[in-house]
Amino acid sequence: MITTCIGSNNNLNYLKLAVKSVRKNHYYKNNPLLIFSENSEDGTVEWLQENKDKYNFKYVYHKVRDENGLRGIGGSMNMLASLVTTEYINFIHADMYVAENQDLELFKLFNKQDKPLVASSYRIEPCVFDSINRPGTFKTNIFGDTFENFEEQLFLEFSKEFSALNNTTYRKAEGVSFMIRKKDWDFIGGNDPIFNPLSFDDIDLFIRMQNANFHFIQTSKSVVFHFGSRSANGHFPTDTFKRSDRQKFYEERNAKLFIDKWGERPEFDEVGFIKPIKKVK
């Protein structure tokens, strides 16, 4: 019923945790798992080849010489979605570790909703850039902040208790760590490739979805640990919590592309979700 899709670039140690968590903690442990790796040179391709049968996944490797040809986060989602044959897609980052039943709790929401829906997981994150909590995200360093010091068992125990004690929902979606029907993803057209390889693609996507009357639910019953800054195209340095020059470049470039497309800067509501813009410039 559900295909989990993971994009990855030069973050093998985090990818290993993500894949392990999907097969260990998902309710539907044998559902399809697809991985897309782009320009990885850290042993990812070799690991994928060696472990595809062990973890029962399929993968695609993409190598480009020109930076302008990179698919990045949004493009990797588009590529993976094009290969999905199940009714549902569960997108997660390579720098995420899913808690128990992350897939099942999102799937349950679709039983109550016939309209186009984006169902997102609650995020637990280390204090990478700040320690400010926001709706749908809880920040703490008690579970560690890298693959080397991650307190896996402690997180699993905490997330189970957290979901049992809380039944919180927000009208909100996160860039990755959400489930959607394949037909709805195809209908909206996925991420706009003008924002490849990173930044503003999710903001643009969620505006288009709102204009098409999609519904959004983020639930505390489904939880992921998001390491932050080690995501699908390796655009952050691995030895610092500061944004790289590359990240800053694409944020500035794509901010201009966003304004060119929509005619104004993005604004966010009280829970941090992008406000809709009705007319394209």
The 8 nearest C-alpha neighbors of each residue, nearest first, counted from 0:
[[1, 85, 86, 87, 2, 30, 31, 88],
 [2, 0, 87, 88, 85, 30, 86, 3],
 [1, 3, 31, 88, 32, 89, 30, 85],
 [2, 4, 89, 32, 90, 88, 33, 31],
 [5, 3, 33, 90, 34, 32, 89, 79],
 [4, 6, 34, 91, 92, 93, 35, 90],
 [7, 5, 35, 231, 75, 34, 36, 93],
 [8, 6, 231, 36, 93, 232, 35, 5],
 [7, 9, 232, 39, 233, 37, 36, 10],
 [10, 8, 39, 41, 233, 11, 40, 7],
 [11, 9, 13, 8, 12, 14, 233, 229],
 [12, 10, 14, 43, 13, 9, 15, 41],
 [11, 13, 15, 14, 10, 146, 16, 147],
 [14, 12, 94, 16, 15, 11, 10, 93],
 [13, 15, 93, 11, 17, 16, 12, 18],
 [14, 16, 12, 13, 18, 17, 19, 11],
 [17, 15, 19, 13, 14, 18, 20, 96],
 [16, 18, 96, 14, 20, 19, 15, 95],
 [17, 19, 21, 15, 20, 16, 14, 22],
 [20, 18, 16, 22, 17, 21, 23, 15],
 [19, 21, 23, 17, 24, 18, 22, 97],
 [22, 20, 18, 25, 19, 23, 24, 17],
 [21, 23, 28, 19, 20, 24, 25, 18],
 [22, 24, 20, 21, 19, 25, 28, 99],
 [25, 23, 99, 20, 21, 22, 98, 100],
 [26, 24, 100, 21, 28, 27, 102, 99],
 [25, 27, 100, 28, 103, 24, 102, 99],
 [28, 26, 25, 29, 30, 103, 102, 100],
 [27, 29, 22, 25, 26, 30, 23, 21],
 [30, 28, 27, 31, 22, 55, 32, 26],
 [29, 31, 27, 28, 1, 2, 32, 0],
 [32, 30, 2, 3, 29, 56, 33, 1],
 [31, 33, 56, 3, 2, 4, 57, 30],
 [34, 32, 4, 57, 58, 56, 3, 5],
 [35, 33, 58, 5, 6, 4, 57, 59],
 [34, 36, 6, 59, 58, 60, 7, 5],
 [37, 35, 7, 60, 8, 6, 61, 59],
 [36, 38, 61, 8, 39, 60, 62, 7],
 [39, 37, 62, 61, 40, 8, 63, 36],
 [40, 38, 9, 8, 37, 41, 43, 36],
 [39, 41, 42, 9, 38, 43, 44, 8],
 [42, 40, 9, 43, 39, 11, 10, 44],
 [41, 43, 45, 44, 40, 46, 11, 39],
 [44, 42, 46, 11, 45, 41, 47, 39],
 [43, 45, 47, 46, 42, 48, 39, 60],
 [44, 46, 48, 42, 47, 43, 49, 50],
 [47, 45, 43, 49, 48, 44, 50, 42],
 [48, 46, 44, 50, 45, 49, 51, 43],
 [47, 49, 45, 46, 50, 51, 44, 58],
 [48, 50, 46, 47, 51, 45, 52, 53],
 [49, 51, 53, 47, 52, 48, 46, 54],
 [52, 50, 56, 55, 54, 53, 47, 48],
 [53, 51, 55, 50, 54, 56, 49, 48],
 [52, 54, 50, 51, 55, 49, 56, 47],
 [55, 53, 52, 51, 56, 50, 22, 18],
 [56, 54, 52, 51, 53, 57, 32, 31],
 [57, 55, 32, 51, 54, 33, 31, 58],
 [56, 58, 33, 51, 34, 32, 55, 59],
 [57, 59, 34, 33, 35, 56, 60, 47],
 [58, 60, 35, 36, 34, 61, 57, 33],
 [61, 59, 36, 37, 35, 62, 58, 44],
 [60, 62, 37, 36, 38, 59, 63, 35],
 [63, 61, 38, 37, 60, 64, 39, 69],
 [64, 62, 65, 68, 38, 61, 69, 66],
 [65, 63, 66, 62, 68, 38, 69, 67],
 [64, 66, 67, 68, 63, 69, 62, 38],
 [67, 65, 68, 69, 64, 63, 196, 70],
 [68, 66, 65, 69, 196, 195, 70, 64],
 [69, 67, 66, 65, 63, 70, 64, 196],
 [70, 68, 71, 66, 196, 67, 63, 195],
 [69, 71, 74, 196, 195, 75, 68, 72],
 [72, 70, 196, 232, 74, 69, 197, 195],
 [71, 73, 231, 75, 74, 197, 232, 196],
 [74, 72, 76, 190, 75, 71, 200, 195],
 [73, 75, 70, 77, 71, 76, 72, 78],
 [74, 76, 78, 72, 77, 73, 6, 70],
 [77, 75, 79, 73, 74, 78, 80, 72],
 [76, 78, 74, 80, 75, 79, 189, 81],
 [79, 77, 75, 81, 76, 80, 74, 82],
 [78, 80, 76, 82, 81, 77, 75, 4],
 [81, 79, 83, 77, 82, 78, 76, 88],
 [80, 82, 78, 79, 83, 77, 84, 185],
 [83, 81, 80, 79, 84, 78, 33, 77],
 [82, 84, 80, 81, 85, 2, 79, 88],
 [83, 85, 82, 86, 2, 181, 81, 87],
 [86, 84, 0, 87, 1, 83, 2, 181],
 [85, 87, 181, 0, 180, 1, 84, 88],
 [86, 88, 180, 1, 181, 85, 179, 0],
 [89, 87, 2, 179, 178, 1, 3, 181],
 [88, 90, 178, 3, 177, 2, 4, 91],
 [91, 89, 4, 176, 177, 175, 3, 178],
 [92, 90, 176, 175, 5, 4, 89, 93],
 [93, 91, 94, 95, 5, 230, 231, 175],
 [92, 94, 14, 95, 7, 5, 17, 231],
 [95, 93, 13, 92, 230, 229, 226, 225],
 [96, 94, 225, 92, 224, 93, 17, 226],
 [95, 97, 17, 224, 20, 223, 16, 98],
 [98, 96, 223, 20, 101, 224, 95, 21],
 [97, 99, 222, 223, 101, 24, 155, 100],
 [98, 100, 24, 101, 25, 97, 159, 155],
 [101, 99, 25, 26, 103, 102, 24, 104],
 [102, 100, 221, 99, 98, 104, 103, 222],
 [101, 103, 100, 105, 104, 25, 106, 26],
 [104, 102, 106, 100, 105, 101, 26, 107],
 [103, 105, 107, 221, 106, 102, 101, 220],
 [106, 104, 107, 102, 103, 108, 118, 221],
 [105, 107, 103, 108, 104, 109, 102, 110],
 [108, 106, 104, 105, 109, 110, 103, 111],
 [109, 107, 106, 110, 111, 105, 112, 104],
 [108, 110, 112, 111, 107, 106, 113, 116],
 [111, 109, 108, 107, 112, 106, 113, 105],
 [112, 110, 109, 108, 113, 107, 114, 106],
 [111, 113, 109, 114, 110, 108, 116, 115],
 [114, 112, 115, 111, 109, 110, 116, 108],
 [113, 115, 112, 116, 213, 214, 212, 109],
 [116, 114, 213, 214, 183, 113, 117, 212],
 [115, 117, 214, 213, 215, 114, 118, 179],
 [116, 118, 215, 179, 178, 214, 177, 216],
 [119, 117, 216, 178, 177, 217, 105, 215],
 [120, 118, 177, 217, 172, 176, 216, 173],
 [121, 119, 221, 222, 217, 218, 176, 122],
 [120, 122, 222, 219, 135, 218, 221, 136],
 [123, 121, 136, 223, 224, 222, 135, 124],
 [122, 124, 224, 137, 136, 138, 225, 223],
 [125, 123, 138, 225, 224, 226, 137, 122],
 [126, 124, 140, 139, 138, 144, 127, 226],
 [127, 125, 130, 129, 138, 128, 139, 140],
 [128, 126, 125, 129, 240, 227, 144, 130],
 [127, 129, 126, 240, 130, 241, 125, 227],
 [130, 128, 126, 131, 127, 138, 125, 132],
 [131, 129, 126, 138, 132, 139, 128, 127],
 [132, 130, 129, 133, 138, 126, 137, 128],
 [133, 131, 137, 138, 136, 130, 134, 135],
 [132, 134, 136, 135, 131, 137, 270, 271],
 [135, 133, 270, 136, 132, 271, 169, 137],
 [134, 136, 121, 133, 122, 137, 217, 169],
 [137, 135, 122, 133, 134, 123, 132, 121],
 [136, 138, 123, 132, 124, 122, 139, 135],
 [139, 137, 124, 125, 132, 126, 130, 123],
 [138, 140, 125, 141, 126, 124, 137, 130],
 [139, 141, 125, 143, 142, 126, 144, 138],
 [140, 142, 143, 139, 150, 125, 144, 154],
 [143, 141, 150, 140, 149, 154, 144, 153],
 [144, 142, 149, 148, 140, 141, 145, 150],
 [143, 145, 125, 226, 140, 149, 148, 142],
 [146, 144, 147, 148, 149, 143, 226, 13],
 [145, 147, 149, 148, 13, 12, 144, 16],
 [148, 146, 145, 149, 143, 144, 12, 150],
 [147, 149, 143, 145, 146, 150, 144, 142],
 [148, 150, 143, 146, 142, 151, 147, 145],
 [151, 149, 142, 153, 152, 143, 154, 148],
 [150, 152, 154, 153, 149, 155, 142, 156],
 [151, 153, 155, 154, 150, 156, 157, 149],
 [152, 154, 156, 150, 155, 151, 157, 142],
 [155, 153, 157, 151, 152, 156, 158, 150],
 [156, 154, 152, 158, 153, 157, 98, 159],
 [155, 157, 153, 159, 154, 158, 152, 160],
 [156, 158, 154, 160, 159, 155, 161, 153],
 [159, 157, 161, 155, 160, 156, 154, 162],
 [160, 158, 156, 162, 161, 157, 155, 163],
 [159, 161, 163, 157, 158, 162, 164, 156],
 [162, 160, 158, 164, 159, 163, 157, 165],
 [163, 161, 220, 165, 159, 160, 164, 219],
 [162, 164, 160, 161, 165, 159, 220, 166],
 [163, 165, 161, 162, 160, 166, 159, 220],
 [166, 164, 162, 163, 167, 161, 219, 220],
 [165, 167, 219, 220, 168, 162, 164, 218],
 [166, 168, 219, 165, 218, 169, 220, 217],
 [169, 167, 218, 217, 216, 219, 166, 170],
 [170, 168, 217, 171, 216, 218, 167, 135],
 [171, 169, 216, 215, 217, 168, 172, 272],
 [170, 172, 169, 215, 272, 217, 216, 173],
 [173, 171, 119, 215, 217, 174, 117, 216],
 [172, 174, 175, 119, 176, 177, 171, 120],
 [175, 173, 201, 172, 176, 177, 202, 200],
 [174, 176, 91, 173, 177, 90, 92, 119],
 [177, 175, 91, 90, 119, 120, 173, 92],
 [176, 178, 119, 118, 90, 175, 89, 120],
 [177, 179, 89, 118, 88, 117, 90, 119],
 [180, 178, 117, 88, 87, 116, 181, 118],
 [179, 181, 87, 183, 182, 86, 88, 184],
 [180, 182, 184, 87, 183, 86, 88, 185],
 [183, 181, 185, 180, 184, 186, 86, 87],
 [184, 182, 186, 180, 185, 181, 115, 187],
 [185, 183, 181, 187, 186, 182, 189, 188],
 [184, 186, 188, 182, 183, 187, 181, 189],
 [187, 185, 183, 184, 188, 182, 189, 181],
 [186, 188, 184, 185, 189, 183, 208, 207],
 [189, 187, 185, 186, 184, 190, 191, 183],
 [188, 190, 184, 187, 77, 185, 191, 204],
 [191, 189, 73, 204, 200, 192, 77, 188],
 [190, 192, 193, 194, 200, 189, 204, 73],
 [193, 191, 195, 194, 190, 74, 73, 70],
 [192, 194, 191, 195, 256, 253, 200, 196],
 [195, 193, 192, 200, 253, 197, 196, 191],
 [196, 194, 197, 192, 70, 193, 71, 74],
 [195, 197, 71, 70, 69, 194, 72, 73],
 [198, 196, 195, 71, 72, 194, 249, 73],
 [197, 199, 200, 250, 253, 249, 194, 196],
 [200, 198, 202, 201, 203, 253, 194, 254],
 [201, 199, 203, 194, 202, 198, 190, 204],
 [200, 202, 204, 174, 203, 199, 205, 190],
 [203, 201, 199, 205, 204, 200, 206, 273],
 [202, 204, 200, 206, 201, 205, 199, 207],
 [205, 203, 201, 207, 202, 206, 190, 200],
 [204, 206, 208, 202, 207, 203, 209, 201],
 [207, 205, 275, 209, 203, 208, 204, 210],
 [208, 206, 210, 204, 205, 209, 211, 203],
 [207, 209, 205, 211, 213, 206, 210, 204],
 [210, 208, 212, 206, 211, 213, 207, 205],
 [209, 211, 207, 208, 212, 206, 277, 275],
 [210, 212, 208, 209, 213, 207, 187, 206],
 [213, 211, 209, 210, 208, 214, 115, 114],
 [214, 212, 115, 208, 209, 116, 211, 215],
 [213, 215, 116, 115, 117, 212, 216, 114],
 [216, 214, 117, 170, 171, 116, 118, 172],
 [217, 215, 118, 170, 169, 171, 119, 218],
 [216, 218, 119, 169, 168, 171, 120, 118],
 [219, 217, 168, 220, 120, 167, 121, 221],
 [218, 220, 121, 167, 221, 162, 166, 165],
 [221, 219, 162, 218, 104, 222, 166, 165],
 [220, 222, 101, 120, 219, 104, 218, 121],
 [223, 221, 121, 120, 98, 101, 122, 219],
 [224, 222, 97, 122, 98, 96, 225, 123],
 [223, 225, 123, 96, 95, 122, 124, 97],
 [226, 224, 95, 124, 227, 123, 94, 223],
 [225, 227, 94, 124, 144, 95, 125, 224],
 [226, 228, 225, 229, 94, 127, 230, 124],
 [227, 229, 235, 230, 226, 240, 234, 127],
 [230, 228, 94, 227, 233, 235, 10, 226],
 [231, 229, 94, 228, 233, 232, 93, 92],
 [230, 232, 7, 6, 72, 8, 93, 233],
 [231, 233, 8, 71, 234, 230, 72, 7],
 [232, 234, 8, 235, 230, 229, 9, 231],
 [233, 235, 232, 246, 236, 245, 243, 230],
 [236, 234, 243, 228, 233, 242, 229, 237],
 [237, 235, 238, 239, 243, 234, 242, 233],
 [236, 238, 239, 235, 229, 240, 228, 233],
 [239, 237, 236, 240, 235, 241, 145, 229],
 [240, 238, 241, 236, 237, 235, 242, 243],
 [239, 241, 127, 128, 242, 238, 228, 236],
 [242, 240, 239, 243, 128, 235, 236, 127],
 [243, 241, 235, 246, 244, 240, 247, 236],
 [242, 244, 246, 245, 235, 236, 241, 247],
 [245, 243, 247, 246, 248, 242, 249, 235],
 [246, 244, 248, 243, 247, 249, 234, 242],
 [245, 247, 243, 249, 248, 244, 234, 242],
 [246, 248, 244, 250, 245, 249, 251, 243],
 [247, 249, 245, 251, 246, 250, 244, 252],
 [250, 248, 252, 251, 246, 247, 253, 245],
 [249, 251, 247, 253, 248, 198, 252, 254],
 [250, 252, 254, 248, 249, 253, 247, 255],
 [253, 251, 249, 255, 254, 250, 248, 256],
 [254, 252, 256, 255, 250, 251, 249, 257],
 [253, 255, 257, 251, 256, 252, 250, 258],
 [254, 256, 258, 253, 257, 252, 259, 251],
 [255, 257, 253, 259, 254, 258, 260, 252],
 [258, 256, 254, 260, 255, 259, 253, 261],
 [259, 257, 262, 263, 261, 255, 260, 256],
 [258, 260, 256, 257, 262, 261, 255, 280],
 [261, 259, 257, 258, 280, 262, 279, 256],
 [262, 260, 279, 280, 258, 263, 259, 257],
 [261, 263, 258, 280, 259, 260, 279, 264],
 [264, 262, 258, 261, 265, 257, 259, 260],
 [263, 265, 258, 266, 262, 257, 254, 261],
 [266, 264, 263, 267, 273, 274, 202, 276],
 [267, 265, 274, 273, 264, 268, 275, 272],
 [266, 268, 273, 272, 274, 271, 265, 269],
 [267, 269, 271, 272, 270, 274, 273, 266],
 [268, 270, 271, 267, 272, 134, 133, 273],
 [271, 269, 134, 268, 272, 133, 171, 169],
 [270, 272, 267, 268, 269, 273, 134, 133],
 [273, 271, 267, 268, 171, 270, 274, 172],
 [272, 274, 267, 266, 268, 275, 202, 271],
 [273, 275, 267, 266, 268, 272, 276, 265],
 [276, 274, 206, 277, 209, 273, 210, 207],
 [277, 275, 278, 206, 274, 261, 279, 210],
 [276, 278, 275, 210, 279, 206, 261, 207],
 [279, 277, 276, 280, 261, 262, 210, 275],
 [278, 280, 261, 260, 262, 277, 276, 259],
 [279, 262, 261, 260, 278, 259, 258, 263]]
